[in-house]
Amino acid sequence: MPLNEKSHNTVVLIFADDAKNDARRKNLDAAKTAFDFLIEKTVSVVQQTGLPYILHTRDLQQGTTFGERYDHALQSAFDQGYEKVVSIGTDTPALSATHLLQASQRISEGQVVLGKSHDGGFYLLGIDKYAFAKARQPHSHLDSFENLPWHSERVARALVRLLSQQRNTIFYLEKLHDLDAFEDFKKILDSGNLNCKITIDLFKSLIHIENDLVISFSNFKKRTPLKILGNKGSPLAA
């Protein structure tokens, strides 16, 4: 966190695995550099907002399931005295400072903010401590926040249902692509919303074959995509 004094009651929570574990989990040992790059880029984007932030790395996470670890991370931010949290992961290259500032503004107006991913998950959740406390409570007809169907294409829908049943007003950011598979990288390239440097760096880092430094984009498009365990509904699945 860059600020020692809580001059702002909203904090950005970066929920991140370390690059080595993330690359191994996604069967991309050769892509460690890419995940390092994404973590650094995410921190840089957050710093542009001027908001305080918490980099919640794997060694700080507690719990055996993703739901437990994510729930604990959010609660720990509120326990530090913040009243509003904008939580993100590190695998959404098109995430910008504008998205974060817009989320911060909407939370201050009493809304819950959700940035959905194209795969049925979400890349950003902005929520205040009161709405989060309600979402953590068990319900007879709804999953609690911790027990949502993480790692599935249903999780964003389930979260919306939970928040809506509790009479929250939800503001939706634009949908973005996250990186769960090689095919996701192609979709991000095709979207055209990344600057040249980011595209080139990700391309060089992600697309490796044995002893070749990098394959050409034309060859990449012809390859059968390597499916990687998804990050559906999490800021960053583990």
C-alpha positions as CSV (number, residue, x, y, z in Angstrom):
1,M,0.0,0.0,0.0
2,P,1.6,3.3,-1.1
3,L,-0.1,5.5,1.5
4,N,0.6,5.1,5.2
5,E,-2.3,7.3,6.2
6,K,-5.9,6.3,5.1
7,S,-6.6,9.6,3.4
8,H,-9.2,7.7,1.3
9,N,-11.8,5.2,2.6
10,T,-11.6,3.1,-0.6
11,V,-8.8,0.7,-1.2
12,V,-8.0,-1.4,-4.3
13,L,-7.4,-5.0,-3.4
14,I,-5.1,-6.8,-5.9
15,F,-5.7,-10.5,-5.3
16,A,-2.7,-12.2,-6.8
17,D,-0.9,-15.5,-7.0
18,D,2.9,-15.3,-7.5
19,A,3.9,-15.6,-11.1
20,K,5.6,-19.0,-10.8
21,N,2.6,-20.6,-9.1
22,D,0.2,-19.1,-11.6
23,A,2.2,-20.3,-14.6
24,R,2.4,-23.8,-13.2
25,R,-1.3,-23.9,-12.3
26,K,-2.2,-22.8,-15.8
27,N,0.2,-25.3,-17.4
28,L,2.3,-22.5,-18.7
29,D,5.7,-22.9,-17.1
30,A,7.3,-21.0,-20.1
31,A,5.0,-18.1,-19.4
32,K,6.3,-17.0,-15.9
33,T,7.6,-13.8,-17.5
34,A,4.2,-13.0,-18.8
35,F,2.6,-13.4,-15.4
36,D,5.3,-11.3,-13.8
37,F,4.6,-8.7,-16.4
38,L,0.8,-8.8,-15.7
39,I,1.4,-8.3,-12.0
40,E,3.7,-5.3,-12.6
41,K,1.3,-3.8,-15.1
42,T,-1.7,-4.2,-12.7
43,V,0.1,-2.5,-9.9
44,S,1.2,0.3,-12.3
45,V,-2.4,0.8,-13.4
46,V,-3.6,1.0,-9.8
47,Q,-0.9,3.5,-8.9
48,Q,-2.2,5.8,-11.6
49,T,-5.5,6.2,-9.7
50,G,-3.8,7.6,-6.6
51,L,-6.0,5.2,-4.5
52,P,-4.4,3.2,-1.7
53,Y,-3.9,-0.4,-2.6
54,I,-3.2,-3.8,-1.0
55,L,-1.2,-6.4,-3.0
56,H,-2.7,-9.6,-1.5
57,T,-0.2,-12.3,-2.6
58,R,-0.4,-16.0,-2.1
59,D,1.6,-15.9,1.1
60,L,-1.0,-13.6,2.7
61,Q,-4.0,-15.7,1.7
62,Q,-5.8,-18.0,4.2
63,G,-8.2,-20.8,3.5
64,T,-8.3,-24.1,1.6
65,T,-10.7,-23.1,-1.2
66,F,-10.7,-20.1,-3.5
67,G,-13.9,-18.9,-1.9
68,E,-12.4,-19.0,1.6
69,R,-9.2,-17.2,0.4
70,Y,-11.0,-14.5,-1.5
71,D,-13.6,-13.9,1.3
72,H,-10.7,-13.6,3.8
73,A,-8.8,-11.2,1.6
74,L,-11.8,-8.9,1.3
75,Q,-12.6,-9.0,5.0
76,S,-9.0,-8.3,5.9
77,A,-9.2,-5.1,3.9
78,F,-12.3,-4.0,5.8
79,D,-10.6,-5.0,9.0
80,Q,-7.8,-2.5,8.2
81,G,-10.3,0.3,8.5
82,Y,-11.4,0.8,4.8
83,E,-15.1,1.1,4.2
84,K,-15.1,0.3,0.4
85,V,-13.0,-2.2,-1.6
86,V,-12.4,-2.5,-5.3
87,S,-11.0,-6.0,-5.8
88,I,-9.3,-7.1,-9.0
89,G,-6.9,-9.8,-10.2
90,T,-3.9,-9.5,-12.4
91,D,-5.0,-11.4,-15.6
92,T,-7.1,-8.7,-17.3
93,P,-4.7,-6.8,-19.5
94,A,-7.3,-4.2,-20.7
95,L,-8.1,-3.1,-17.1
96,S,-7.5,0.6,-16.8
97,A,-7.3,3.3,-14.2
98,T,-10.5,4.7,-15.6
99,H,-12.3,1.4,-14.7
100,L,-11.0,1.6,-11.1
101,L,-11.9,5.3,-10.7
102,Q,-15.3,4.7,-12.1
103,A,-15.8,1.8,-9.7
104,S,-14.6,3.9,-6.7
105,Q,-17.1,6.7,-7.7
106,R,-20.0,4.3,-8.0
107,I,-19.3,2.7,-4.7
108,S,-19.3,6.1,-3.0
109,E,-22.8,6.6,-4.4
110,G,-24.0,3.4,-2.7
111,Q,-23.8,1.0,-5.6
112,V,-22.1,-2.4,-5.9
113,V,-19.8,-2.5,-9.0
114,L,-19.3,-5.6,-11.2
115,G,-17.0,-5.9,-14.1
116,K,-17.9,-9.1,-15.9
117,S,-15.6,-11.3,-17.9
118,H,-16.6,-12.8,-21.3
119,D,-16.3,-16.3,-19.8
120,G,-19.0,-15.9,-17.2
121,G,-16.8,-14.8,-14.4
122,F,-15.8,-11.3,-13.3
123,Y,-12.6,-9.3,-13.2
124,L,-13.7,-6.6,-10.7
125,L,-15.9,-6.4,-7.7
126,G,-16.5,-3.1,-5.9
127,I,-18.4,-3.3,-2.6
128,D,-18.7,-1.6,0.7
129,K,-18.4,-3.3,4.1
130,Y,-22.2,-3.3,4.7
131,A,-23.1,-5.0,1.5
132,F,-20.2,-7.5,1.9
133,A,-21.3,-8.3,5.4
134,K,-24.8,-9.2,4.2
135,A,-23.4,-11.3,1.3
136,R,-21.3,-13.4,3.7
137,Q,-24.4,-14.5,5.7
138,P,-25.9,-17.9,4.8
139,H,-29.3,-17.9,3.2
140,S,-31.7,-20.8,2.9
141,H,-32.3,-20.2,-0.8
142,L,-29.0,-18.6,-1.8
143,D,-25.3,-19.4,-1.6
144,S,-23.3,-17.2,0.7
145,F,-20.4,-15.3,-0.9
146,E,-17.8,-17.8,0.1
147,N,-19.8,-20.7,-1.4
148,L,-20.6,-19.3,-4.8
149,P,-19.8,-21.6,-7.7
150,W,-16.3,-20.3,-8.2
151,H,-14.3,-21.6,-11.3
152,S,-17.5,-21.9,-13.3
153,E,-19.2,-19.9,-16.0
154,R,-22.2,-19.5,-13.6
155,V,-20.4,-17.5,-10.9
156,A,-21.1,-13.9,-12.1
157,R,-24.8,-14.8,-12.5
158,A,-24.9,-16.4,-9.0
159,L,-23.2,-13.3,-7.5
160,V,-25.7,-10.9,-9.2
161,R,-28.5,-13.0,-7.9
162,L,-27.1,-12.9,-4.4
163,L,-26.6,-9.1,-4.5
164,S,-29.9,-8.4,-6.1
165,Q,-31.8,-10.4,-3.5
166,Q,-30.2,-8.2,-0.9
167,R,-31.6,-5.1,-2.6
168,N,-28.2,-3.8,-3.8
169,T,-28.1,-1.6,-6.9
170,I,-25.5,-3.0,-9.2
171,F,-23.5,-0.9,-11.7
172,Y,-21.9,-2.9,-14.5
173,L,-18.6,-1.9,-16.1
174,E,-17.8,-3.0,-19.6
175,K,-17.1,-6.7,-20.2
176,L,-13.4,-7.5,-20.6
177,H,-11.4,-10.6,-21.6
178,D,-9.1,-12.3,-19.0
179,L,-6.3,-14.7,-19.7
180,D,-7.3,-18.3,-19.1
181,A,-6.1,-20.0,-22.3
182,F,-4.1,-19.2,-25.4
183,E,-7.4,-18.6,-27.2
184,D,-8.1,-15.8,-24.7
185,F,-4.8,-14.1,-25.8
186,K,-6.0,-14.2,-29.4
187,K,-9.3,-12.6,-28.4
188,I,-7.5,-9.8,-26.5
189,L,-5.3,-9.2,-29.6
190,D,-8.3,-9.1,-31.8
191,S,-10.2,-6.7,-29.5
192,G,-7.7,-3.9,-30.3
193,N,-7.9,-2.3,-26.9
194,L,-4.3,-2.8,-25.8
195,N,-1.4,-0.5,-26.7
196,C,1.4,-1.9,-28.9
197,K,3.9,-2.4,-26.2
198,I,1.6,-4.5,-24.0
199,T,0.6,-6.6,-26.9
200,I,4.1,-7.3,-28.0
201,D,5.3,-8.0,-24.5
202,L,2.5,-10.4,-23.8
203,F,3.0,-12.1,-27.2
204,K,6.7,-12.6,-26.6
205,S,6.1,-13.9,-23.1
206,L,3.2,-16.2,-23.7
207,I,3.7,-17.9,-27.0
208,H,6.7,-20.2,-26.7
209,I,7.3,-23.6,-28.3
210,E,10.3,-25.7,-27.1
211,N,13.5,-24.0,-28.2
212,D,11.9,-21.4,-30.4
213,L,11.8,-17.9,-28.9
214,V,8.4,-17.1,-30.3
215,I,6.1,-18.4,-33.0
216,S,4.7,-16.1,-35.6
217,F,1.2,-14.8,-35.2
218,S,0.0,-16.6,-38.3
219,N,1.2,-19.9,-36.9
220,F,-0.3,-19.1,-33.6
221,K,-3.7,-18.6,-35.2
222,K,-3.5,-22.1,-36.8
223,R,-2.7,-23.9,-33.5
224,T,-5.3,-25.8,-31.6
225,P,-5.8,-23.6,-28.5
226,L,-4.3,-25.1,-25.3
227,K,-7.1,-25.1,-22.7
228,I,-6.0,-23.9,-19.3
229,L,-7.8,-24.2,-16.0
230,G,-10.2,-21.2,-15.9
231,N,-10.2,-18.2,-13.7
232,K,-14.0,-18.0,-13.8
233,G,-15.5,-15.6,-11.4
234,S,-12.4,-14.9,-9.4
235,P,-10.2,-11.9,-9.5
236,L,-7.6,-14.6,-9.8
237,A,-8.3,-18.3,-9.4
238,A,-5.9,-20.4,-7.5
